[in-house]
Amino acid sequence: MKNFTFNITEEEVEQYAIISGDNNPVHLDIGVAKQQGFSNKIAHGMLTVAKVLGIVSNEILAPQEWVYKYEFTFTSPVYLGDQITLNIKQLDNKIRVEGKCRKRVVIKGWLIVTR
């Protein structure tokens, strides 16, 4: 089992909005986010997944391996400035991932790796 930590920055969320075209105001406008019941602007779910996949690709996989299939569930919002700690467990070609911040699970899922 391995643990990794990453942060979600405002700059990353703003850049992801530009690249993805997802300009939902809950990601970019704190007033709208608060009107919707959030305490801060929230990160795009796929930005969080991209950061998880980057860690798996750079820290876990061998050069000849790649992610064949994956599935993630978002269980709580990820806010700007959050620090997420990933718990990664690899069993043969399956990798289980759980990410926590603010003492709760925010993302969990699995990946299938192939050569």
N, C-alpha and C positions, 0 to 999 in steps of 0.2 A: 504494500500500500504506500502511495506517495502523496504528499501534500504540496500544493502550489498556491500562491496568492497573486491576485491582480486587482487593479483598481479600475473603476469606470470614471473617466474624466469628462468634463463638459465639452472640451475640444473634440474628443472622440465621438460623442453623441452628435455634435453639430456636423462633423465631417461625414458621419454615417448617414445622417439625414440627406445631405447633398448627394452622396454617392448612390444611395438606395432610392431616393425620391420620396421617402417616407417622411413627410413634414407634419405629421400629426402633432398638434400643439401640446399634447401631454409630454412630449419629448423636449420641446423647445421653449415653452412659455410657463413659467412657474405659477402664474395666476390661473391659467387654464388647468394645470395639473392639480392645484389645490381645490378648484371648483369641482373637479372630478373625484375628490376624496383622497388624493395622494399628498404626502407631506413635502414632496420635492418633485422636480422633473424626473421622469423615469427613462431608463435606458431602453433602447430598442431590444427586444428579445433576441433578434438575430445578431446584434452586435455582441451580446453576451455569449451566444453560441460561437461566433467567430473567434472570440478570445479564448474560449475553451478549446476549440479545434486547433488554434495556434499553439497552445501549450502542449496538447497531446502530440501534435506533429513534430514540434521542436524538442520536446523533452522525453517523450515516451517511445515513439516509433523509431524503428531502425530505418536507414535510408531506403531500403527496398520495400518498405511497407507503406500502405496508404489506407485511408478510411474508405471502406466499401459502402457502409450504410450506417446511419445513426438516427437516434430518436431522443429528443429532450422534452421534458415537461417543465414549465415555469410554475413554481408554486407560490411565489411571492414577488412583488415588484423589486427591481434593482434600481436604486436611485443614483443620481449623479454623486460622485464622491465615495460611493460604497467600495469597500474592500471585500472581495470574495475569496474565500479559501476553498480550494478544490481538494477533494479526497478522491484519488484515482486508484482503482484496483484493476489489474489486468489478469485475466484467466484465459490462457491460450490466445485465441483470436478475438476475444470479447473484452471490452474495457467498460467498466462501470464508473460513472462520474456522479459526484454529489457536490454541489457548491453551496456554501453557507455564508451568510453575513447577518449582522445584527441578531445573532443567536437563533437564526432560523434558516431552513433550507430554502433557497431561492431557485435553484435549478438542479434537476437530476435527470439521468438518462444513461444511455449505453451507446457504444460504437462497435461495429464489426470491422476488423482489420484483415487485410489480405496482402499477399505478396505477388 
